[in-house]
Amino acid sequence: MTRFAFKRRQFLLGIGGLSAALLTGQPLRVEAQQPSLAELAKQRSLLWGAAISTEMLAIPNWAALYQQQTRLLVPEWEMKWAVLQPAHDRFDFSRPDRLLTFARSYQAQLRGHTLLWHQQLPTWLNNLTATETETALQRYIATVVGHYRGQLQSWDVINEPIAEDGYGLRPNRWLQQLGPNYLEQALRWARAADAQVPLVINDYGLEPDSPLATRKRQQLLQLVATLRDRDAPLQAIGFQAHLVANPQAPPSFTGFAEFLAELSRFDLDFYITELDVNDRALPANFAERDREVARLYQRFLTAVLPTPRLKLVTTWGLSDRLSWLNQFAPRADGLPQRPLPFDFNFQPTETYGILVSLLQSQSVSN
């Protein structure tokens, strides 16, 4: 989840008395005998992971679920620029360092998310000239990537560069002040700071069969072709895959599968980086809702799992208990969303069963 990360952080830090009931109430059970998604994925040469925040580390059952089910973590908000460099003369790596330590404690890996984004920026950037902005950006990338040199699975260097409407590049401050070459420059600065870590462009809204998604895919294809022509260092494309359930017109992904095949000619790996399902339009009944959410996971992953260059899948969270969707896309009936493989009480949902089935049986050529 990218567009709402900082507000979600404020929500997590400010839920006060409610947090005591939510997070430290009755003991929560974690099923130890269920198949591990990470182990099933490993058998297919895939990394399986989930987004995590430092708040979750304080909850033993939550940490245990990550240790059981994942071998890859991605910080939900701890690596955004406003967090890592709150003042021009001060960097703070304490929170992502805690996540890296936790990942290492059970032989998991950590992704870097994200270096260059149009949101969650420090306020001190606002009054810089174009020249000063370029200098600050280069320093930031060199410092952050250098701090984690040789320690991360990959870096989301560029996050959401395609315009919301699918026409051209996003008109963010980087494009306005530095021009379109900022994309290539960011990749080159990151590569100079770490010669080995895979560098990634990550974006959303590319997956469903729709005119908007089709436009965004074409713009991304043009961007990748330009960067390849200029020999820019780019190893993977990340697809956020925040899917939206629609009972009247269930999403399909034929065009996305074809797009991946077309994109393969650029010798890139593919990452599913932020997978979940928005169930706002589904009925209130949990069983019916869980069934439709699971079916959407199945339709999407059936389209992408056979892709030879698919290397990892991360869901945006692991348990419904603190899904970002409950804060930023609440249901009209006030019921919590159920977008993830484990429910509010850390028990496997129907989605979990579908994931196990897919990982065990889907034919792939990885």
Residue, then its C-alpha position, 0 to 999 in steps of 0.5 A: m500500500t502506498r498512497f495512504a501509508f503515512k496516514r495509516r501510520q498516524f492511525l496505528l500510533g493513535i488508536g489509543g484505548l481501542s488498541a489495547a482491546l484490539l492488540t492485547g486482548q484475548p490470546l490469539r491462536v496461530e495454527a502451527q499445523q497448516p501448510s506454510l505459504a512460504e514453503l509451498a512457494k519455495q518449492r516453485s522458486l518463488l519468494w512469498g512475503a507480506a507487508i509489515s510495520t514495526e508496531m506488529l513486532a510487539i504482538p507475539n502472535w502476529a510476529a509468529l504468523y509472519q515467521q511461519q508464513t513468510r520469507l520476505l518482508v516489506p516495510e509498510w511505511e518505515m522506508k518512506w522519505a519523511v521517516l528516514q530523513p525528517a530533517h535536512d541534516r538528519f537520517d533515522f534508520s531505526r525503524p527499518d533496521r528493526l524490521l531487518t533484524f526481525a527478518r534475519s531472525y528467521q532467515a527471511q529477506l527484506r525489500g526496500h520500499t520505496l526511494l522515490w515517490h510523490q507522497q510522504l515526503p519531508t516538508w523541508l523539500n518544499n522550498l528547494t530550487a530545482t538544483e537543490t532538489e536534484t542534489a537532495l535526491q541524489r544524496y538521499i538515494a546514495t545515503v539510504v541505498g548505501h546504508y543497506r548495501g548488500q542487505l536487501q532483496s530488492w529496492d523499489v526505486i521508482n514508485e507510481p511513475i505513471a499518471e493516474d489517468g494513464y496518459g504519460l508520466r505522473p506530474n509530480r515534483w520530480l517531473q516538474q523540477l527535474g524533467p523525465n530524466y529523473l527516472e533514469q538518474a534515480l536508477r543510476w544513483a541507486r546502482a552506484a550505491d549498491a552494485q548488486v541489489p535488483l532495482v524495481i519500478n513499482d506501480y498500481g492499477l495495471e492488472p484488470d481488463s479495463p481501458l484505464a489499466t490498458r492505458k497505464r500498461q502501454q505507458l509503462l511499456q513505453l517507459v521501460a523501452t525508453l529506459r532500456d534504450r538508454d541502458a538504465p539499470l532496471q531489473a524488475i517491475g513491481f505490480q501492486a495488485h490492489l484488486v477490487a471485487n465487483p460482483q456485477a462484473p468480476p474482474s478478469f486479467t487476460g490483458f495483464a497476462e498478455f502484457l507480461a508476455e510482451l514485457s518479457r522481451f526486456d529481460l525483466d523479472f516480475y514482482i507482485t508487491e502489494l496483493d490484497v482484495n477490496d471487498r467493499a462491494l461484496p455482501a455482508n455475510f462473511a462466508e459469501r464474502d470470503r468465497e468471492v474474495a478467494r475467487l478473485y485471488q484465484r482468477f488473478l494468480t491463475a493468470v500470473l503464476p505461470t509467468p516464467r519471470l515471476k519471482l515473488v508475491t507479497t500480500w499487503g499485510l497478512s491478517d485482516r486485523l490491521s489491513w489498511l483497507n479498513q481505515f482508508a476504504p471502509r465498508a458502508d455497513g461498518l463491517p471490517q474488510r476481509p482482504l487477506p489470507f488470515d482473519f481478524n483472529f489470525q485464523p486462515t480464511e478461504t483465501y488461504g486455502i485457495l493460495v495453498s491449492l494454487l501453490q501446490s498445483q498450478s503448473v509453472s516453468n520457473 
